[in-house]
Amino acid sequence: MRCRFVSWLTSCVLTTWVVAMHPPVALSDDNWLPVHPGMELRLFATPEARGAIAVLRLDPSLVEFELGAAITTGHSLTVEGWAEALGCIATINAGMFRMDDRRRSTGLMRDRQVVVSSFLHPSYNAFFLFQPKRPDLPPVRFADRDQDPHWRSLLEGYFGAIQNYRLVGQRRAAVWPATGRRHSQAALGMDGSGRVLWIHCRPRLSMNEFAQVLLDLPLDLTDAMYLEGGADAALFISTPQGPLRFVGDYAAGLPATTNDHFWPVPNVLGARLRPAPGVPRP
């Protein structure tokens, strides 16, 4: 069953199909498909939309995270190109970029190797923190500027930080207004077991619709933040059976009809397997 599903998945991730189901349901008989140690993938149909939501679930005890940034290389790459450049097995958008300087993110973004932007955006309440400075800290965590009174001290405990809009707030509530243009979306979340969720939604949904769909999925979702939208939203996974490419579509109402390829992006979050104890990082 696993081999048949991998073959089907590899051939279908760039296609769309019509579904009309509520709540969203899994598109395979398997719960989660292991793609690497600490990495599992699942696809979900979306209600009254074309396409699917892909969720890559990552165990931070087995997987570590790193930024890829055009500010260090001088040029943007596709998420697939970034995976090769970083030596990572999966990559996703790290966040939105500024229009006046595409290399810079619109909110705080940094890790132990690079500071993409030190700007704390006044409207972005969610922080994803990684690369802890002390071994007693969790390998990853979310912080909320509205709900965590000591959020600044939480940020100081981590080399890695990404700031963006929060999609899901306390008590699993969608916090985005029920307005806005529909488009593909990439997001980052965490579940109740502390696992990281990389989420790619090809169907065009508003941010409120997207948040509601995520809450309907059997993900045990506790936190979620927006990363990128439209044709720039992208997820790449390298597997032993071949690459998996999840490509975003143009926003509704634009003259272009559909997008079928990755676009270069300036900043990505990469994932690789943690080295065994005593083995140096490459």
N, C-alpha and C positions, 0 to 999 in steps of 0.2 A: 504493500500500500504506500509506503514512504517513497519508493522509487517512482511509482506512477504519479504521485502528487508532485514531486519535484519536477518531473518532466512536464506535467500540466502547468505548474506554476511558472516555469521558465518560459513557456510559450505564450502565456496569457498576460503577463504583467504589463505589457504595453497596449493591450486591447481594452475595449469597454464593452459592457453588455447591459441589457435592461433588467432591472430588478424592481420589485415593488413589495417590499417586506418591511414590517415594523413589529417588534424592534429589530435592529440589525442582527444578522445571523452569520455563523461561520460558513464559508464556502467549501470546506472540506470536512471529511469525517474525523480527521485528526483534530485534537485540541490545539496543540502547538507542534510545529515542525522544527526539530533541532537542526540548526545549520552549522553551529560551532559549539564547543563547550561554553556554556554560559550565554548562548544566543539562541533564541527561538523565534520563529516567525508564524504569524497567523493572518489570514485574510478574512475580512468581513464584508458582506453585502450591505449596501446602504439603502435606507427607505426611499423609494420613489426617485432614484437617481441612477445615473449610468456609471458603472465602475465599482470600485471597492476601496476599502480602507485597509492598508497594510500596517501591521504593528510588529515591530522588532522588539522583543523583550530581552533585556540585557542584565545579567547578574554582576553587580559591581565588585563582588568578591573575586570574580574570574576575569573581568573585563576592565580595562582602563581607558581613559578619555584624553584626547589632545586636540588642540585647535590647529587648523590649517589656515593661514592668513596671507592674503596677497601683499600685506604691508611688509612681510619678510621676504617674499619671492619677487615682488615687483609686477606680478600679473595674476589674473584670476584663472581658475581651472574649473572644469566640470567636477561634480562630486566623484565621478569615477576617476578622473585625473588626479584629484586630491588624494584618493585612496592609494593610488600607486605612489604618489610623491611622499606620502606620510608613512607608507608601509602599514596601512590600516586595512582591516577586512570589511569595514562598513563606514559610511560617511553620510551625513545629513547636513542641511543648512544650519549654520550656527546662529543666524539671526538676520534681520534686515540691515541693509546698507544705506548710507547717506547718498543722496543724489549729487551733492556738490563734491563728494570725495568717496567714490565707490569702495575704496579699500577700508574705510572706517565704518563701524557699526553705528546704529542709531542709539544704542544704549551701551551700558558697561559690558566690556568683553575683554577677557584676559586669561592667560594661563601662566605656567612657570617659564615659558619661553618667550612670550610676546604679550604686549598690551595693545590690543587693536583700538580700544577706546576707553578712556577713564571717565567718560561723561556719564553721570547718573541721570537717566531720563526721568523727569518728574511724573510722567504718566505710566511708567512701566513698574508694576508692583511685584513681579515675580523674578526670582533669581534662582538659577540652577548652579550649584556649587560642586566643584570636583577638585581633585588633586589636593587633599588635605595637607596642612603643614605639620600636623602632629599625628602620630600613629593611634592615639586614643579617639580621634574624631572619625565619624562615619565616612566611608570613601566618597559618598555623594549625598547631597541633601537639597531640598528646596528651602527658600526663605521668602517671606512675604512682608513687604515694607509696611503694609497696613496692619497685619496681624501679629508680627513678631517685634516686640518693643526693642529687642537687642539685635536687630538685623544687621547693624553695622559691625558688631563684634563677630557675628556669624560669618560675614564676608571676610573679615580679617583672618579667619582660621583656614582659608583656602586660597591656593594660588589661582585656581580656575574659577571663573564666574561669568555667567551669561545672563543678561537682563532683558526681559521683554514683557509683553502684555500677558496678564494672567487670564486663562480661559476658565479655570475651575477654582472656586474659592472654598471657604470653610463649609462644612456640612454638605460637601459635594454639590455645590450650587454653581450653575453657569452664571458668570458675572458679566458677560458681554451683552449689550443691548440687542434687541431683536430687530436690527436694521443693518444696512450695509450691502455692498455688492457681493455676489456669489463668485467664488473662485476656488481652485485647488489650494490645499493647505498642507504645511508641514508643521509638526508640533512635537514637543517633548513633555513626557509625563513621568510620574512615579506611581507605583502601586503600594498596597498596604504591607507588602513584604520587603519594601525598600529597593525593588528592581526598577530599572530605568526603562521607559517605553519611548521608542522612536516611532512616530506615527506619520504616515503619509496618506492623504486623502485626495485621490484623483478627481472624484466628482466635485462639481461646483456647489459649494454650500456657503452660506454666510457664517461668520464666526460664531454667532449664537446657535445656529443650526448644528454646526460642527461640534460645539461644546455639548449640546444636548445629546447628539449621537454618541459621543465618547462616553457619556455617563450611562447610556443604555447598554453599552457593550460589557461583556463579562470580563473586565480588566481589573477589578478591584482598584479603580483609579482614585487616587487621593489628591494629586496635584497635576496641573497641566499648564503649559505656557505655549504661546504662539511663537513660531520661528520665522516662517516665510510663506508667501502666497503666490498664486498664479503660476505661470510657466517656470518661474525660478524655483518653486518648491520641488525638492528632489531627494530621493533616497537611493543609495547604492549599497548592495551587499555582494561580496565575493563569497561563493560557496564552492565546495569540492565538485559539485555538479555543474557549475558554471555561474556567470554573473546574473544578478537580479537587478533590474533597473526599473524604478518607479518614478515616472515623469509627471510633472505638473502640467495643467492645461491653462489656457488663457482665461482671464476673468470674463464673466458674462457681459455682453454688450460691446465688446471690442470687435473691430472689423475682422481680425484673424479668426479662423474657424477652429482649428485644433492644433495642438502641439504634440510632436512625437519624438522629441529628442531633448537631451540635457543641454542647458545653457551654462556658460561659465559663471561661477559665483565667486565672490572674493573671500568668503569665510565659511568654513565648515567645522563641524565637530566630528572627529574621527574616533573609532573604537578599535582596539586591538586586544588580544588575549594578554593577560598579565604574565610576565615571565615567571618561571618556577623560582622558588627561593634559592638565592645564591647565583642565579643566572643574570648577567647584566642586561639592561635594555639595549636594543640595537641602536 
